[in-house]
Amino acid sequence: MDSPSCVPIAHVCHAIDKVSLSPLGIAPPFRDLHKRYPIYSLQEAFAEGIQTGHQNMPEFRLDPDQIGNVIAYLKTLEN
């Protein structure tokens, strides 16, 4: 599965594949997100807007179709 269209901007900080290092050291690789959060629990955060405790991460919101695509993509990166 190719990364969803809403993911490419994330590559500026996050590794979005199974092997690369994140360009920004504090940004977790997408393949490791399931180790920090149950992937399906991220749906609400994507819909309401993700906010983090650091200034480098922009707040963003996704529409329902984008959320489903991102969740499905993140599931492909596990293991």
C-alpha positions as CSV (number, residue, x, y, z in Angstrom):
1,M,0.0,0.0,0.0
2,D,1.3,3.4,-0.9
3,S,1.2,6.2,1.6
4,P,-2.1,8.2,1.6
5,S,-2.1,11.6,-0.1
6,C,-2.3,13.3,3.3
7,V,0.9,11.6,4.6
8,P,3.6,13.2,2.3
9,I,3.9,16.4,4.3
10,A,4.7,14.2,7.3
11,H,7.9,12.9,5.7
12,V,9.5,16.3,6.4
13,C,9.8,15.2,10.1
14,H,8.7,11.5,10.3
15,A,9.9,8.4,8.6
16,I,6.8,7.1,6.7
17,D,8.2,3.8,5.6
18,K,9.4,0.6,7.2
19,V,13.2,1.4,7.3
20,S,14.1,5.0,7.2
21,L,15.1,7.2,10.1
22,S,13.0,10.2,10.9
23,P,14.6,13.4,9.6
24,L,13.6,15.1,12.8
25,G,15.0,13.1,15.7
26,I,12.1,13.7,18.1
27,A,9.5,12.7,15.4
28,P,8.7,9.0,15.8
29,P,8.8,6.9,12.7
30,F,5.3,6.0,11.6
31,R,6.2,2.3,11.8
32,D,6.6,2.7,15.6
33,L,3.4,4.5,16.3
34,H,1.6,1.3,17.2
35,K,4.2,0.8,20.0
36,R,3.1,4.1,21.6
37,Y,-0.6,4.1,20.8
38,P,-3.3,1.7,19.7
39,I,-3.5,2.7,16.1
40,Y,-7.3,2.8,16.0
41,S,-7.3,5.2,19.0
42,L,-5.7,7.8,16.7
43,Q,-8.9,8.2,14.7
44,E,-10.4,10.6,17.1
45,A,-7.1,12.6,17.4
46,F,-6.9,12.9,13.6
47,A,-10.5,14.1,13.4
48,E,-10.2,16.6,16.3
49,G,-6.7,17.8,15.5
50,I,-3.5,16.5,16.9
51,Q,-1.7,18.8,19.3
52,T,1.7,18.0,20.8
53,G,3.8,19.4,23.5
54,H,6.4,20.8,21.1
55,Q,6.3,23.6,18.6
56,N,7.7,21.7,15.6
57,M,4.5,19.6,15.1
58,P,1.8,21.6,13.4
59,E,-1.8,21.1,14.4
60,F,-3.8,19.4,11.7
61,R,-7.2,17.7,11.1
62,L,-8.1,15.0,8.6
63,D,-11.5,14.3,7.0
64,P,-13.1,10.9,7.5
65,D,-11.8,9.4,4.3
66,Q,-8.3,10.6,5.0
67,I,-8.4,9.1,8.5
68,G,-9.5,5.7,7.2
69,N,-6.6,5.8,4.7
70,V,-4.0,6.8,7.2
71,I,-5.1,4.2,9.8
72,A,-5.0,1.5,7.1
73,Y,-1.6,2.7,6.0
74,L,-0.2,2.7,9.6
75,K,-1.5,-0.8,10.1
76,T,0.6,-1.9,7.1
77,L,3.7,-0.6,8.8
78,E,3.4,-2.8,11.9
79,N,6.0,-5.5,12.2
